Amino acid sequence: MKPLPRLMMSALALAAATLAAPAHAVGRLVDVDVIDRDTGAQLPVYQHRGEWWIAGRPGARYAIQVRNAAPGRVLGVIAVDGVNVISGDTASWEQTGYVLSRGQSAQITGWRKSDAEVAAFHFTALPNSYAARTGRPDDVGVIGVAVFRERYVPPPPPVSAAPWPSRREGKFQGEPSAAAAESAAPQADASARERAAAPAPRLGTGHGERETSYVSNTSFERRSSRPDEVITIRYDSRQNLIAAGIIANPVQQPVPRPFPESVRYTPDPPAWR
């Protein structure tokens, strides 16, 4: 197999935000959780057999909230249902992603359509998901974030002493030129996943209405060709998670009523026998 060429990494830089660290976030280098945009609530995360799960509400818009907890910049390659959220390609590690500065938080609210617009994420039945509608239904029901640290580039060596130019020359000799960052990463190996049968139609992520969302392009050189961390959050409807034993089935306790029945007048008691 031929090695991949060294490619310029054109990643997307998000506008800085001041979001608080999520209470139920998953991750080490970055904190990741999912927000129900219609209610503003952070979706609880359930751990089951070594995997993280959330319960999506059919029809609800959602956002993937990411906060950089690492000491430097990081690149997050984000995939939903096995599809890169920026390019729409079947997801792999070497693809483009979002760059976050130290301590920066951002919400990824949809499939990117341009530098100024996204198509909103929303939970929907699997056949209506973007992945299924584009012929890729096998990986519906999972959110992935591959996190890369930035490669440290040492400062340039000091310029040897030389006479300063006179004002009439108008140039500064020996000034170092800027060099663009490069990145290379191998393609991730595809892995088969076992999927439990669900009692109701599984959830996927739809291609919703267009919304304004601005980003800019930046360069990022990965420290390693493999992710420093891969975060996986699976999702389905609450009904299916209860059926699979991921969420405990709530026992319906009878609620005491102050006035169980309502009558106009007090009836007579039963006759004596």
Residue pairs with C-beta under 8 A, 6 or more apart in sequence:
4 94
4 184
4 185
4 186
4 187
5 184
6 182
6 183
6 184
7 94
7 182
7 183
7 184
8 180
8 181
8 182
8 183
8 219
9 75
9 96
9 181
9 182
9 183
9 219
9 220
9 221
9 222
10 96
10 217
10 218
10 219
11 75
11 96
11 97
11 98
11 99
11 217
11 218
11 219
11 220
12 86
12 96
12 97
12 98
12 99
12 112
12 115
12 215
12 216
12 217
12 218
13 98
13 99
13 215
13 216
13 217
13 218
14 98
14 99
14 100
14 104
14 106
14 215
15 106
15 214
15 215
16 101
16 104
17 104
17 105
17 106
17 107
18 105
19 65
19 67
19 105
19 106
19 107
20 105
21 31
21 67
21 69
21 105
22 31
22 33
22 42
22 65
22 67
23 33
23 42
24 33
24 42
24 43
24 44
24 45
25 31
25 32
25 33
25 45
25 65
25 67
26 32
26 33
26 45
26 52
26 231
26 233
27 69
27 145
27 147
27 229
27 231
28 69
28 229
29 68
29 69
29 70
29 74
29 147
29 149
29 228
29 229
30 66
30 67
30 68
30 69
30 70
30 74
30 76
30 100
30 145
30 147
30 229
30 231
31 65
31 66
31 67
31 69
32 64
32 65
32 66
32 143
32 145
32 231
32 233
33 42
33 43
33 45
33 65
34 42
34 43
34 54
34 62
34 63
34 64
34 65
34 143
34 233
34 235
35 41
35 42
35 43
35 62
35 63
35 64
35 65
35 107
36 42
36 43
36 57
36 60
36 61
36 62
37 60
37 61
37 62
37 63
37 109
37 120
38 57
38 60
38 61
39 60
42 65
43 54
43 55
43 56
43 62
44 54
44 55
45 52
45 53
45 54
45 233
46 52
46 53
46 54
46 55
46 241
46 246
46 247
47 53
48 244
48 245
48 246
51 232
51 234
52 232
52 233
52 234
53 233
53 234
53 235
53 236
53 241
53 246
54 233
54 234
54 235
55 235
55 236
55 237
55 238
55 241
55 247
56 62
56 123
56 203
56 235
56 236
56 237
57 123
57 237
57 238
58 123
58 124
58 125
58 203
58 237
59 122
59 123
59 124
60 122
60 123
61 109
61 120
61 121
61 122
61 208
62 121
62 122
62 123
63 107
63 108
63 109
63 121
64 78
64 80
64 85
64 107
64 108
64 121
64 143
64 145
65 105
65 106
65 107
65 108
66 76
66 78
66 98
66 100
66 105
66 106
66 107
66 108
66 145
67 100
67 103
67 104
67 105
68 74
68 100
68 101
68 102
68 103
68 104
68 105
69 103
70 102
70 147
70 149
71 102
72 102
72 149
72 150
73 99
73 100
73 101
73 102
73 150
73 220
74 99
74 100
74 147
74 148
74 149
74 150
74 228
75 97
75 98
75 99
75 147
75 148
75 150
75 220
75 222
76 97
76 98
76 99
76 100
76 145
76 146
76 147
76 148
77 84
77 91
77 93
77 95
77 96
77 97
77 145
77 146
77 148
77 227
78 84
78 85
78 86
78 97
78 98
78 108
78 143
78 144
78 145
79 85
79 91
79 142
79 143
79 144
79 145
79 146
80 111
80 121
80 130
80 131
80 142
80 143
80 144
80 205
81 129
81 130
81 131
81 136
81 139
81 140
81 141
81 142
81 204
81 205
82 90
82 91
82 131
82 136
82 138
82 139
82 140
82 142
83 89
83 90
83 91
83 130
83 131
83 134
83 136
83 139
84 90
84 91
84 92
84 95
84 96
85 108
85 110
85 111
85 112
86 95
86 96
86 97
86 98
86 112
87 95
87 96
87 112
88 111
88 134
89 95
90 136
91 144
92 187
92 188
93 146
93 185
93 186
93 187
93 188
93 226
93 227
94 183
94 184
94 185
94 186
94 187
94 188
97 146
97 148
98 106
98 108
98 215
99 218
99 220
100 106
108 121
109 118
109 120
109 121
109 211
109 213
110 118
110 119
110 120
110 121
110 208
110 211
110 213
111 118
111 119
111 121
111 130
111 207
112 118
112 213
112 215
113 119
113 210
115 214
115 215
115 216
115 217
116 212
116 213
116 214
117 210
117 211
117 212
117 213
118 210
118 211
118 213
119 207
119 208
119 209
119 210
119 211
120 208
120 209
120 210
120 211
121 205
121 206
121 208
122 205
122 206
122 208
123 203
123 204
123 205
123 206
123 235
124 203
124 204
124 205
124 206
125 201
125 202
125 203
125 204
126 132
126 137
126 140
126 141
126 201
126 202
126 203
126 204
127 133
127 137
127 201
127 204
128 204
128 206
129 137
129 140
129 204
129 205
129 206
130 204
130 205
130 206
130 207
131 137
131 139
131 140
131 204
131 205
132 140
132 204
133 207
137 204
139 193
140 202
140 203
140 204
140 205
141 195
141 202
141 203
141 204
141 234
141 235
141 236
142 232
142 233
142 234
142 235
143 232
143 233
143 234
143 235
144 230
144 231
144 232
144 233
145 230
145 231
146 188
146 227
146 229
146 230
147 227
147 228
147 229
147 230
147 231
148 185
148 220
148 222
148 223
148 224
148 227
148 228
149 222
149 223
149 224
149 228
150 220
150 221
150 222
150 223
151 181
151 221
151 222
151 223
152 223
153 181
153 221
156 176
159 174
159 175
159 176
160 174
162 173
162 174
165 171
165 172
165 173
180 219
181 219
181 220
181 221
182 221
183 220
183 221
183 222
184 222
184 225
185 222
185 225
185 226
186 225
186 226
196 244
198 236
198 240
198 243
198 244
199 239
199 240
199 243
200 237
200 239
200 240
200 243
201 237
202 236
202 237
202 240
203 235
203 236
203 237
203 240
236 244
238 247
241 247
242 248
242 249
